[in-house]
């Protein structure tokens, strides 16, 4: 603010003289308009503005190696994990093909309807593609066909797993089905063992002999090199108990055969090998 100097005015009166000063004038200086240029927004906010205007779909994935770690370009095992087995005896003719990295497709015809239904559970809940064709002496009973299908599935698993590099190895799952509750725990150790504790109240489900459930899993364990424990925690209905068993087995096997990315393709054993010998 500037103050201008005004002249002093004297007023002469008879008695005395008064001195008065005009009120000072105030002059306000109007500052010049200053244009402030802000720095450009960082790239993230430019992207957000672009999104709000154009509504485009933009991938948020970081470029390979952007976080300082090498990019994961493929699974630890590049080739498809498929096992195929053909088993022929004087009693049966069995063909099994299983894809561990499938989509849950089941194409099973064993001549034993209830067993087909159980293999559907294995495929659906394990997300394996399972193809089974079997013919056998079912005019006698289902024993030989049930056994040989299980032996072939175990061998197909063995082939599909190969050296078992990079897998989780262990699987554990508890499956409910109404009143039934079944716990399955397994280890793809290369050492066959079955711990079985099912109490199935009836001798048959449809035409299927319920004694064949244990025999199925024992045969599968023998050829796959698997340690398998099956425990019944609850259950009264025979169909429910058996179906919950196959569902729990499928989920546990899926867990065990899936890849552990932290392992980086190494064999999950302190010995450096998983084999049946």
PASEBA-1860 file (N, C-alpha, C; in nm, 3 decimals):
! residues 277
1> XXXXXXXX> 0.086/-0.119/0.000/0.000/0.000/0.000/0.088/0.123/0.000 ~ 0.061/0.222/-0.086/0.138/0.345/-0.093/0.058/0.460/-0.032 ~ 0.127/0.546/0.040/0.065/0.664/0.100/0.117/0.788/0.029 ~ 0.027/0.871/-0.026/0.068/0.995/-0.094/0.074/1.111/0.005 ~ 0.167/1.198/-0.007/0.182/1.314/0.083/0.088/1.426/0.040 ~ 0.008/1.476/0.131/-0.086/1.585/0.102/-0.038/1.715/0.165 ~ -0.064/1.825/0.105/-0.022/1.954/0.164/-0.098/1.984/0.291 ~ -0.032/2.050/0.383/-0.093/2.089/0.510/-0.171/2.218/0.489
9> XXXXXXXX> -0.292/2.223/0.535/-0.378/2.340/0.517/-0.394/2.409/0.650 ~ -0.368/2.538/0.657/-0.381/2.617/0.780/-0.511/2.695/0.773 ~ -0.590/2.692/0.879/-0.712/2.772/0.890/-0.687/2.879/0.995 ~ -0.702/3.003/0.959/-0.677/3.113/1.052/-0.808/3.155/1.117 ~ -0.809/3.151/1.245/-0.925/3.198/1.323/-0.877/3.307/1.415 ~ -0.970/3.361/1.475/-0.936/3.473/1.562/-0.853/3.433/1.680 ~ -0.891/3.329/1.741/-0.821/3.292/1.863/-0.698/3.210/1.838 ~ -0.711/3.117/1.749/-0.597/3.025/1.727/-0.603/2.969/1.586
17> XXXXXXXX> -0.500/2.910/1.554/-0.495/2.848/1.420/-0.499/2.699/1.433 ~ -0.581/2.636/1.352/-0.589/2.489/1.353/-0.519/2.434/1.231 ~ -0.458/2.330/1.259/-0.390/2.263/1.148/-0.465/2.135/1.118 ~ -0.507/2.120/0.998/-0.577/1.995/0.960/-0.509/1.930/0.842 ~ -0.512/1.802/0.842/-0.450/1.725/0.733/-0.557/1.641/0.666 ~ -0.569/1.653/0.537/-0.671/1.569/0.469/-0.644/1.421/0.495 ~ -0.751/1.348/0.496/-0.737/1.201/0.518/-0.648/1.141/0.412 ~ -0.561/1.058/0.453/-0.470/0.999/0.354/-0.546/0.913/0.254
25> XXXXXXXX> -0.501/0.920/0.127/-0.560/0.837/0.024/-0.487/0.702/0.019 ~ -0.561/0.598/0.009/-0.500/0.463/0.003/-0.501/0.414/-0.141 ~ -0.386/0.372/-0.184/-0.376/0.318/-0.320/-0.344/0.170/-0.311 ~ -0.432/0.085/-0.364/-0.412/-0.060/-0.358/-0.347/-0.106/-0.488 ~ -0.240/-0.180/-0.470/-0.173/-0.234/-0.587/-0.232/-0.371/-0.620 ~ -0.284/-0.384/-0.738/-0.343/-0.513/-0.780/-0.232/-0.601/-0.835 ~ -0.208/-0.713/-0.770/-0.097/-0.798/-0.817/-0.126/-0.853/-0.955 ~ -0.018/-0.877/-1.029/-0.033/-0.936/-1.160/-0.079/-1.081/-1.149
33> XXXXXXXX> -0.157/-1.123/-1.245/-0.203/-1.262/-1.246/-0.086/-1.354/-1.279 ~ -0.066/-1.452/-1.192/0.046/-1.546/-1.210/-0.010/-1.681/-1.250 ~ 0.037/-1.734/-1.355/-0.006/-1.866/-1.401/0.087/-1.974/-1.346 ~ 0.031/-2.064/-1.266/0.111/-2.171/-1.206/0.091/-2.297/-1.288 ~ 0.197/-2.352/-1.338/0.191/-2.475/-1.418/0.221/-2.596/-1.330 ~ 0.119/-2.684/-1.311/0.138/-2.804/-1.228/0.211/-2.910/-1.308 ~ 0.289/-2.990/-1.237/0.355/-3.101/-1.308/0.252/-3.200/-1.359 ~ 0.280/-3.269/-1.467/0.183/-3.367/-1.520/0.158/-3.478/-1.420
41> XXXXXXXX> 0.035/-3.530/-1.413/0.005/-3.638/-1.318/0.085/-3.762/-1.352 ~ 0.113/-3.842/-1.249/0.186/-3.966/-1.276/0.107/-4.058/-1.367 ~ 0.175/-4.154/-1.431/0.107/-4.242/-1.529/-0.015/-4.312/-1.475 ~ -0.016/-4.349/-1.348/-0.130/-4.423/-1.292/-0.258/-4.342/-1.303 ~ -0.246/-4.206/-1.272/-0.366/-4.124/-1.274/-0.408/-4.092/-1.417 ~ -0.311/-4.086/-1.507/-0.348/-4.072/-1.648/-0.429/-4.192/-1.694 ~ -0.387/-4.311/-1.650/-0.460/-4.433/-1.687/-0.601/-4.433/-1.629 ~ -0.613/-4.384/-1.502/-0.745/-4.380/-1.439/-0.836/-4.283/-1.513
49> XXXXXXXX> -0.780/-4.166/-1.555/-0.861/-4.071/-1.630/-0.906/-4.130/-1.762 ~ -0.816/-4.199/-1.827/-0.850/-4.263/-1.954/-0.960/-4.365/-1.935 ~ -0.954/-4.439/-1.823/-1.055/-4.539/-1.796/-1.192/-4.474/-1.778 ~ -1.197/-4.362/-1.703/-1.326/-4.299/-1.676/-1.389/-4.242/-1.802 ~ -1.306/-4.204/-1.901/-1.360/-4.143/-2.021/-1.397/-4.247/-2.127 ~ -1.315/-4.347/-2.141/-1.332/-4.439/-2.253/-1.389/-4.575/-2.213 ~ -1.383/-4.610/-2.084/-1.435/-4.737/-2.034/-1.374/-4.856/-2.109 ~ -1.245/-4.850/-2.133/-1.180/-4.959/-2.204/-1.135/-5.065/-2.105
57> XXXXXXXX> -1.120/-5.185/-2.154/-1.068/-5.294/-2.072/-0.917/-5.299/-2.087 ~ -0.847/-5.278/-1.976/-0.701/-5.274/-1.978/-0.648/-5.378/-1.882 ~ -0.554/-5.458/-1.926/-0.495/-5.560/-1.841/-0.409/-5.496/-1.735 ~ -0.421/-5.546/-1.612/-0.341/-5.494/-1.501/-0.219/-5.579/-1.473 ~ -0.195/-5.679/-1.556/-0.082/-5.767/-1.531/0.048/-5.691/-1.553 ~ 0.144/-5.715/-1.464/0.275/-5.652/-1.476/0.353/-5.718/-1.587 ~ 0.441/-5.644/-1.653/0.526/-5.705/-1.755/0.614/-5.811/-1.693 ~ 0.657/-5.911/-1.770/0.744/-6.015/-1.717/0.868/-5.956/-1.654
65> XXXXXXXX> 0.896/-6.003/-1.532/1.015/-5.958/-1.463/1.002/-5.820/-1.400 ~ 0.880/-5.759/-1.404/0.862/-5.624/-1.353/0.884/-5.615/-1.202 ~ 0.858/-5.725/-1.130/0.874/-5.724/-0.985/1.011/-5.773/-0.941 ~ 1.101/-5.789/-1.034/1.236/-5.832/-0.998/1.256/-5.981/-0.998 ~ 1.149/-6.057/-1.016/1.158/-6.202/-1.018/1.144/-6.253/-1.160 ~ 1.208/-6.365/-1.192/1.193/-6.420/-1.328/1.050/-6.459/-1.354 ~ 1.003/-6.436/-1.476/0.865/-6.466/-1.513/0.845/-6.617/-1.521 ~ 0.726/-6.665/-1.477/0.689/-6.806/-1.487/0.630/-6.828/-1.626
73> XXXXXXXX> 0.703/-6.897/-1.710/0.661/-6.913/-1.849/0.581/-7.040/-1.872 ~ 0.599/-7.140/-1.787/0.527/-7.265/-1.808/0.522/-7.342/-1.678 ~ 0.443/-7.449/-1.676/0.438/-7.535/-1.559/0.570/-7.610/-1.545 ~ 0.601/-7.661/-1.424/0.726/-7.733/-1.405/0.744/-7.851/-1.500 ~ 0.633/-7.908/-1.546/0.642/-8.018/-1.641/0.570/-7.976/-1.768 ~ 0.644/-7.970/-1.879/0.589/-7.916/-2.002/0.494/-8.013/-2.072 ~ 0.525/-8.142/-2.068/0.445/-8.238/-2.141/0.317/-8.270/-2.066 ~ 0.215/-8.310/-2.140/0.086/-8.346/-2.079/0.103/-8.470/-1.992
81> XXXXXXXX> 0.039/-8.470/-1.877/0.050/-8.583/-1.785/-0.067/-8.679/-1.810 ~ -0.043/-8.768/-1.903/-0.145/-8.864/-1.944/-0.089/-9.004/-1.929 ~ -0.169/-9.091/-1.870/-0.131/-9.231/-1.859/-0.234/-9.318/-1.928 ~ -0.188/-9.412/-2.009/-0.278/-9.501/-2.082/-0.232/-9.645/-2.063 ~ -0.327/-9.732/-2.031/-0.296/-9.872/-2.002/-0.398/-9.964/-2.066 ~ -0.350/-10.071/-2.124/-0.438/-10.176/-2.175/-0.402/-10.305/-2.102 ~ -0.501/-10.364/-2.040/-0.479/-10.485/-1.960/-0.572/-10.596/-2.011 ~ -0.513/-10.704/-2.054/-0.591/-10.817/-2.104/-0.554/-10.943/-2.027
89> XXXXXXXX> -0.656/-11.013/-1.978/-0.638/-11.143/-1.914/-0.744/-11.237/-1.969 ~ -0.744/-11.359/-1.919/-0.848/-11.454/-1.959/-0.984/-11.417/-1.899 ~ -0.982/-11.325/-1.801/-1.106/-11.288/-1.731/-1.161/-11.153/-1.776 ~ -1.071/-11.061/-1.815/-1.115/-10.925/-1.847/-1.034/-10.866/-1.962 ~ -1.090/-10.761/-2.018/-1.022/-10.679/-2.118/-1.048/-10.533/-2.080 ~ -0.942/-10.462/-2.040/-0.959/-10.328/-1.982/-0.869/-10.228/-2.053 ~ -0.926/-10.112/-2.085/-0.850/-10.000/-2.139/-0.879/-9.878/-2.053 ~ -0.771/-9.813/-2.005/-0.785/-9.694/-1.921/-0.695/-9.584/-1.974
97> XXXXXXXX> -0.750/-9.464/-1.983/-0.670/-9.346/-2.017/-0.710/-9.234/-1.921 ~ -0.610/-9.174/-1.856/-0.638/-9.068/-1.758/-0.546/-8.949/-1.783 ~ -0.605/-8.832/-1.781/-0.532/-8.707/-1.797/-0.542/-8.631/-1.665 ~ -0.428/-8.614/-1.597/-0.427/-8.548/-1.466/-0.460/-8.400/-1.476 ~ -0.439/-8.341/-1.592/-0.463/-8.198/-1.611/-0.584/-8.173/-1.699 ~ -0.687/-8.255/-1.678/-0.807/-8.247/-1.761/-0.909/-8.150/-1.708 ~ -1.034/-8.173/-1.748/-1.144/-8.084/-1.714/-1.260/-8.156/-1.645 ~ -1.235/-8.277/-1.599/-1.340/-8.351/-1.529/-1.432/-8.429/-1.621
105> XXXXXXXX> -1.381/-8.466/-1.738/-1.463/-8.540/-1.834/-1.456/-8.690/-1.801 ~ -1.572/-8.751/-1.787/-1.580/-8.894/-1.758/-1.645/-8.967/-1.875 ~ -1.578/-9.073/-1.919/-1.632/-9.157/-2.026/-1.601/-9.301/-1.988 ~ -1.685/-9.357/-1.901/-1.655/-9.486/-1.838/-1.766/-9.587/-1.863 ~ -1.728/-9.704/-1.908/-1.821/-9.814/-1.928/-1.749/-9.943/-1.888 ~ -1.784/-9.992/-1.770/-1.715/-10.110/-1.716/-1.802/-10.235/-1.715 ~ -1.929/-10.218/-1.745/-2.022/-10.330/-1.730/-2.075/-10.341/-1.589 ~ -2.030/-10.250/-1.499/-2.078/-10.246/-1.359/-2.133/-10.105/-1.336
113> XXXXXXXX> -2.264/-10.086/-1.344/-2.322/-9.952/-1.338/-2.281/-9.870/-1.215 ~ -2.280/-9.932/-1.099/-2.245/-9.855/-0.979/-2.098/-9.812/-0.983 ~ -2.010/-9.896/-1.035/-1.869/-9.859/-1.048/-1.853/-9.744/-1.147 ~ -1.929/-9.745/-1.257/-1.927/-9.633/-1.351/-1.964/-9.503/-1.280 ~ -2.064/-9.510/-1.195/-2.110/-9.392/-1.120/-1.999/-9.340/-1.028 ~ -1.924/-9.430/-0.967/-1.815/-9.390/-0.879/-1.697/-9.331/-0.958 ~ -1.670/-9.385/-1.074/-1.563/-9.330/-1.157/-1.600/-9.191/-1.209 ~ -1.730/-9.167/-1.227/-1.776/-9.032/-1.261/-1.737/-8.933/-1.150
121> XXXXXXXX> -1.746/-8.977/-1.024/-1.708/-8.892/-0.911/-1.559/-8.862/-0.913 ~ -1.481/-8.964/-0.945/-1.336/-8.946/-0.954/-1.299/-8.840/-1.057 ~ -1.361/-8.846/-1.173/-1.332/-8.748/-1.278/-1.384/-8.610/-1.242 ~ -1.509/-8.602/-1.199/-1.573/-8.473/-1.175/-1.505/-8.395/-1.063 ~ -1.477/-8.461/-0.951/-1.424/-8.390/-0.834/-1.272/-8.383/-0.834 ~ -1.207/-8.469/-0.912/-1.063/-8.459/-0.925/-1.020/-8.372/-1.041 ~ -1.115/-8.336/-1.127/-1.088/-8.264/-1.252/-0.989/-8.341/-1.339 ~ -1.003/-8.473/-1.338/-0.928/-8.559/-1.428/-1.018/-8.597/-1.546
129> XXXXXXXX> -0.958/-8.616/-1.662/-1.031/-8.677/-1.773/-1.008/-8.828/-1.764 ~ -1.116/-8.902/-1.747/-1.106/-9.046/-1.724/-1.184/-9.120/-1.832 ~ -1.113/-9.205/-1.905/-1.175/-9.288/-2.008/-1.149/-9.435/-1.971 ~ -1.256/-9.510/-1.955/-1.244/-9.652/-1.918/-1.338/-9.734/-2.005 ~ -1.283/-9.840/-2.061/-1.362/-9.941/-2.130/-1.322/-10.077/-2.074 ~ -1.422/-10.152/-2.032/-1.391/-10.282/-1.973/-1.501/-10.383/-2.007 ~ -1.458/-10.503/-2.036/-1.549/-10.617/-2.047/-1.488/-10.730/-1.964 ~ -1.575/-10.811/-1.907/-1.523/-10.918/-1.822/-1.629/-11.021/-1.791
137> XXXXXXXX> -1.591/-11.113/-1.704/-1.679/-11.225/-1.671/-1.780/-11.186/-1.562 ~ -1.854/-11.078/-1.589/-1.953/-11.032/-1.491/-2.071/-11.128/-1.480 ~ -2.079/-11.227/-1.571/-2.184/-11.329/-1.556/-2.154/-11.417/-1.435 ~ -2.025/-11.416/-1.393/-1.990/-11.488/-1.269/-2.013/-11.395/-1.151 ~ -1.939/-11.286/-1.146/-1.963/-11.176/-1.052/-1.879/-11.058/-1.098 ~ -1.881/-10.949/-1.019/-1.811/-10.827/-1.058/-1.666/-10.823/-1.009 ~ -1.623/-10.924/-0.939/-1.495/-10.920/-0.869/-1.378/-10.894/-0.965 ~ -1.364/-10.973/-1.070/-1.248/-10.962/-1.157/-1.245/-10.829/-1.231
145> XXXXXXXX> -1.361/-10.785/-1.280/-1.367/-10.659/-1.354/-1.337/-10.542/-1.261 ~ -1.397/-10.542/-1.143/-1.372/-10.438/-1.044/-1.222/-10.429/-1.011 ~ -1.159/-10.544/-0.991/-1.017/-10.549/-0.956/-0.929/-10.500/-1.071 ~ -0.955/-10.549/-1.191/-0.867/-10.517/-1.304/-0.882/-10.371/-1.349 ~ -1.002/-10.314/-1.335/-1.019/-10.173/-1.364/-0.935/-10.090/-1.266 ~ -0.938/-10.127/-1.138/-0.861/-10.055/-1.037/-0.711/-10.070/-1.060 ~ -0.667/-10.190/-1.096/-0.525/-10.212/-1.126/-0.480/-10.126/-1.243 ~ -0.564/-10.118/-1.346/-0.530/-10.039/-1.464/-0.529/-9.889/-1.433
153> XXXXXXXX> -0.623/-9.842/-1.353/-0.625/-9.701/-1.314/-0.499/-9.667/-1.234 ~ -0.461/-9.754/-1.142/-0.339/-9.731/-1.065/-0.216/-9.724/-1.153 ~ -0.206/-9.813/-1.251/-0.092/-9.812/-1.343/-0.093/-9.687/-1.430 ~ -0.212/-9.645/-1.474/-0.223/-9.522/-1.554/-0.178/-9.401/-1.472 ~ -0.215/-9.395/-1.345/-0.169/-9.287/-1.258/-0.017/-9.289/-1.246 ~ 0.038/-9.408/-1.228/0.184/-9.422/-1.216/0.253/-9.366/-1.340 ~ 0.202/-9.397/-1.458/0.262/-9.349/-1.583/0.245/-9.198/-1.597 ~ 0.128/-9.148/-1.563/0.101/-9.005/-1.578/0.188/-8.921/-1.485
161> XXXXXXXX> 0.216/-8.972/-1.367/0.294/-8.897/-1.269/0.443/-8.894/-1.302 ~ 0.491/-8.994/-1.372/0.632/-8.997/-1.408/0.722/-8.994/-1.285 ~ 0.819/-8.902/-1.284/0.910/-8.890/-1.170/0.849/-8.812/-1.055 ~ 0.728/-8.762/-1.074/0.653/-8.688/-0.971/0.721/-8.555/-0.936 ~ 0.784/-8.495/-1.034/0.852/-8.368/-1.011/0.753/-8.254/-0.992 ~ 0.777/-8.172/-0.891/0.702/-8.048/-0.871/0.564/-8.062/-0.813 ~ 0.519/-8.183/-0.781/0.383/-8.200/-0.731/0.377/-8.174/-0.581 ~ 0.256/-8.158/-0.530/0.238/-8.140/-0.386/0.270/-8.268/-0.308
169> XXXXXXXX> 0.243/-8.381/-0.371/0.268/-8.515/-0.317/0.161/-8.558/-0.216 ~ 0.126/-8.474/-0.122/0.029/-8.509/-0.018/-0.109/-8.452/-0.051 ~ -0.213/-8.526/-0.013/-0.350/-8.479/-0.030/-0.434/-8.520/0.089 ~ -0.526/-8.432/0.128/-0.609/-8.458/0.246/-0.743/-8.389/0.226 ~ -0.852/-8.467/0.240/-0.983/-8.406/0.220/-1.089/-8.484/0.298 ~ -1.184/-8.411/0.352/-1.299/-8.470/0.421/-1.425/-8.429/0.347 ~ -1.502/-8.528/0.303/-1.621/-8.501/0.222/-1.748/-8.545/0.294 ~ -1.845/-8.456/0.306/-1.975/-8.494/0.360/-2.070/-8.532/0.247
177> XXXXXXXX> -2.160/-8.620/0.274/-2.273/-8.648/0.184/-2.391/-8.683/0.274 ~ -2.475/-8.584/0.295/-2.587/-8.597/0.390/-2.535/-8.642/0.527 ~ -2.578/-8.757/0.573/-2.537/-8.799/0.708/-2.397/-8.859/0.712 ~ -2.339/-8.885/0.597/-2.208/-8.950/0.590/-2.095/-8.846/0.587 ~ -1.983/-8.883/0.647/-1.866/-8.797/0.649/-1.742/-8.886/0.640 ~ -1.665/-8.867/0.533/-1.550/-8.955/0.506/-1.424/-8.871/0.493 ~ -1.319/-8.917/0.560/-1.190/-8.850/0.555/-1.090/-8.936/0.478 ~ -1.021/-8.874/0.382/-0.919/-8.943/0.303/-0.789/-8.865/0.310
185> XXXXXXXX> -0.680/-8.934/0.339/-0.548/-8.873/0.338/-0.455/-8.964/0.259 ~ -0.373/-8.906/0.171/-0.288/-8.990/0.086/-0.153/-8.924/0.063 ~ -0.059/-9.010/0.027/0.079/-8.969/-0.002/0.126/-9.045/-0.125 ~ 0.165/-8.969/-0.228/0.216/-9.032/-0.350/0.365/-9.063/-0.330 ~ 0.390/-9.149/-0.236/0.524/-9.176/-0.186/0.600/-9.279/-0.267 ~ 0.527/-9.359/-0.346/0.588/-9.474/-0.412/0.581/-9.600/-0.328 ~ 0.524/-9.588/-0.208/0.511/-9.704/-0.118/0.363/-9.740/-0.103 ~ 0.320/-9.853/-0.154/0.178/-9.890/-0.147/0.136/-9.933/-0.008
193> XXXXXXXX> 0.030/-9.868/0.041/-0.029/-9.907/0.170/-0.172/-9.856/0.174 ~ -0.263/-9.940/0.223/-0.402/-9.900/0.240/-0.444/-9.916/0.385 ~ -0.491/-9.807/0.444/-0.559/-9.811/0.573/-0.706/-9.785/0.547 ~ -0.790/-9.882/0.579/-0.931/-9.876/0.538/-1.020/-9.898/0.659 ~ -1.112/-9.805/0.681/-1.201/-9.816/0.797/-1.341/-9.769/0.761 ~ -1.405/-9.841/0.670/-1.544/-9.812/0.637/-1.633/-9.921/0.694 ~ -1.743/-9.880/0.750/-1.844/-9.974/0.800/-1.970/-9.956/0.717 ~ -1.980/-10.033/0.611/-2.093/-10.023/0.519/-2.201/-10.120/0.566
201> XXXXXXXX> -2.319/-10.070/0.597/-2.418/-10.154/0.667/-2.484/-10.262/0.582 ~ -2.485/-10.246/0.449/-2.552/-10.346/0.366/-2.451/-10.419/0.278 ~ -2.488/-10.539/0.235/-2.397/-10.619/0.154/-2.394/-10.571/0.009 ~ -2.501/-10.507/-0.036/-2.506/-10.463/-0.175/-2.567/-10.323/-0.186 ~ -2.522/-10.251/-0.289/-2.588/-10.129/-0.334/-2.629/-10.156/-0.478 ~ -2.758/-10.172/-0.501/-2.803/-10.223/-0.630/-2.753/-10.365/-0.645 ~ -2.676/-10.390/-0.751/-2.618/-10.523/-0.770/-2.471/-10.528/-0.729 ~ -2.419/-10.414/-0.682/-2.276/-10.404/-0.651/-2.247/-10.456/-0.511
209> XXXXXXXX> -2.154/-10.549/-0.501/-2.112/-10.606/-0.374/-2.025/-10.503/-0.301 ~ -2.068/-10.458/-0.184/-1.997/-10.351/-0.114/-1.860/-10.395/-0.062 ~ -1.833/-10.526/-0.056/-1.699/-10.572/-0.020/-1.596/-10.532/-0.127 ~ -1.643/-10.505/-0.247/-1.553/-10.472/-0.356/-1.495/-10.330/-0.345 ~ -1.551/-10.246/-0.256/-1.498/-10.111/-0.239/-1.355/-10.118/-0.186 ~ -1.335/-10.194/-0.080/-1.200/-10.209/-0.024/-1.106/-10.272/-0.126 ~ -1.155/-10.371/-0.197/-1.072/-10.440/-0.295/-1.033/-10.347/-0.410 ~ -1.123/-10.257/-0.447/-1.092/-10.159/-0.551/-0.973/-10.072/-0.509
217> XXXXXXXX> -0.981/-10.016/-0.388/-0.875/-9.925/-0.344/-0.745/-9.999/-0.315 ~ -0.753/-10.122/-0.268/-0.631/-10.199/-0.246/-0.559/-10.226/-0.378 ~ -0.636/-10.258/-0.482/-0.576/-10.284/-0.613/-0.515/-10.157/-0.671 ~ -0.582/-10.045/-0.658/-0.532/-9.917/-0.709/-0.404/-9.876/-0.637 ~ -0.402/-9.895/-0.505/-0.284/-9.863/-0.426/-0.164/-9.947/-0.468 ~ -0.187/-10.075/-0.494/-0.078/-10.167/-0.526/-0.002/-10.126/-0.652 ~ -0.075/-10.080/-0.754/-0.008/-10.049/-0.881/0.037/-9.903/-0.891 ~ -0.025/-9.814/-0.815/0.011/-9.672/-0.824/0.126/-9.635/-0.732
225> XXXXXXXX> 0.152/-9.716/-0.629/0.253/-9.680/-0.531/0.208/-9.565/-0.445 ~ 0.093/-9.579/-0.384/0.030/-9.474/-0.306/0.004/-9.521/-0.164 ~ 0.028/-9.434/-0.067/-0.016/-9.459/0.069/-0.152/-9.392/0.086 ~ -0.253/-9.469/0.125/-0.390/-9.420/0.127/-0.459/-9.461/0.256 ~ -0.516/-9.362/0.325/-0.593/-9.388/0.447/-0.736/-9.338/0.426 ~ -0.832/-9.424/0.455/-0.974/-9.391/0.441/-1.041/-9.414/0.576 ~ -1.105/-9.311/0.628/-1.170/-9.319/0.759/-1.314/-9.272/0.749 ~ -1.403/-9.348/0.808/-1.545/-9.310/0.815/-1.569/-9.239/0.947
233> XXXXXXXX> -1.608/-9.113/0.940/-1.636/-9.035/1.060/-1.784/-9.040/1.097 ~ -1.869/-9.062/0.998/-2.014/-9.074/1.021/-2.075/-9.137/0.897 ~ -2.195/-9.195/0.915/-2.265/-9.249/0.799/-2.347/-9.372/0.833 ~ -2.466/-9.379/0.770/-2.555/-9.493/0.788/-2.602/-9.551/0.655 ~ -2.605/-9.468/0.552/-2.654/-9.511/0.421/-2.536/-9.563/0.339 ~ -2.547/-9.684/0.289/-2.435/-9.748/0.218/-2.395/-9.669/0.093 ~ -2.494/-9.628/0.015/-2.463/-9.551/-0.106/-2.389/-9.422/-0.072 ~ -2.437/-9.350/0.030/-2.375/-9.225/0.070/-2.232/-9.246/0.119
241> XXXXXXXX> -2.210/-9.350/0.195/-2.076/-9.377/0.248/-1.977/-9.401/0.134 ~ -2.016/-9.484/0.038/-1.925/-9.517/-0.072/-1.902/-9.396/-0.162 ~ -2.009/-9.325/-0.193/-1.994/-9.210/-0.283/-1.910/-9.100/-0.219 ~ -1.931/-9.074/-0.090/-1.849/-8.975/-0.020/-1.703/-9.017/-0.018 ~ -1.678/-9.147/-0.012/-1.540/-9.198/-0.016/-1.474/-9.166/-0.149 ~ -1.542/-9.190/-0.259/-1.484/-9.161/-0.390/-1.467/-9.010/-0.411 ~ -1.559/-8.931/-0.360/-1.545/-8.786/-0.373/-1.426/-8.735/-0.293 ~ -1.412/-8.781/-0.171/-1.299/-8.739/-0.088/-1.167/-8.785/-0.148
249> XXXXXXXX> -1.166/-8.908/-0.203/-1.046/-8.958/-0.267/-1.009/-8.873/-0.389 ~ -1.108/-8.836/-0.468/-1.084/-8.755/-0.587/-1.023/-8.620/-0.550 ~ -1.078/-8.555/-0.448/-1.027/-8.423/-0.408/-0.887/-8.433/-0.348 ~ -0.862/-8.536/-0.269/-0.729/-8.554/-0.211/-0.626/-8.585/-0.320 ~ -0.665/-8.667/-0.418/-0.573/-8.700/-0.526/-0.546/-8.578/-0.614 ~ -0.648/-8.499/-0.638/-0.628/-8.375/-0.713/-0.527/-8.284/-0.642 ~ -0.544/-8.271/-0.512/-0.453/-8.188/-0.434/-0.309/-8.239/-0.441 ~ -0.293/-8.369/-0.433/-0.159/-8.429/-0.433/-0.090/-8.419/-0.568
257> XXXXXXXX> -0.167/-8.427/-0.677/-0.106/-8.428/-0.810/-0.085/-8.288/-0.867 ~ -0.145/-8.186/-0.806/-0.127/-8.051/-0.856/0.013/-8.000/-0.824 ~ 0.056/-7.897/-0.899/0.192/-7.847/-0.887/0.208/-7.751/-0.769 ~ 0.320/-7.763/-0.702/0.364/-7.667/-0.601/0.464/-7.574/-0.670 ~ 0.422/-7.452/-0.705/0.506/-7.362/-0.783/0.633/-7.322/-0.708 ~ 0.627/-7.319/-0.575/0.747/-7.284/-0.499/0.855/-7.390/-0.511 ~ 0.813/-7.512/-0.541/0.910/-7.620/-0.549/0.992/-7.613/-0.678 ~ 0.938/-7.548/-0.780/1.015/-7.524/-0.901/1.052/-7.648/-0.979
265> XXXXXXXX> 0.965/-7.749/-0.976/0.991/-7.867/-1.058/1.081/-7.971/-0.995 ~ 1.114/-7.955/-0.866/1.197/-8.055/-0.800/1.111/-8.166/-0.742 ~ 1.173/-8.277/-0.712/1.101/-8.393/-0.656/1.074/-8.367/-0.508 ~ 0.949/-8.381/-0.463/0.914/-8.349/-0.325/0.957/-8.459/-0.226 ~ 1.085/-8.476/-0.212/1.138/-8.576/-0.119/1.278/-8.533/-0.077 ~ 1.309/-8.549/0.051/1.444/-8.518/0.098/1.547/-8.614/0.040 ~ 1.499/-8.731/-0.007/1.589/-8.829/-0.070/1.616/-8.795/-0.215 ~ 1.532/-8.708/-0.272/1.551/-8.670/-0.411/1.490/-8.767/-0.509
273> XXXXX> 1.412/-8.863/-0.462/1.351/-8.961/-0.552/1.223/-9.014/-0.487 ~ 1.121/-9.035/-0.569/0.999/-9.103/-0.527/0.977/-9.219/-0.623 ~ 0.989/-9.339/-0.574/0.975/-9.455/-0.660/0.908/-9.566/-0.583 ~ 0.869/-9.671/-0.654/0.802/-9.783/-0.591/0.899/-9.886/-0.536 ~ 1.029/-9.865/-0.554/1.128/-9.962/-0.505/1.202/-9.906/-0.385
END
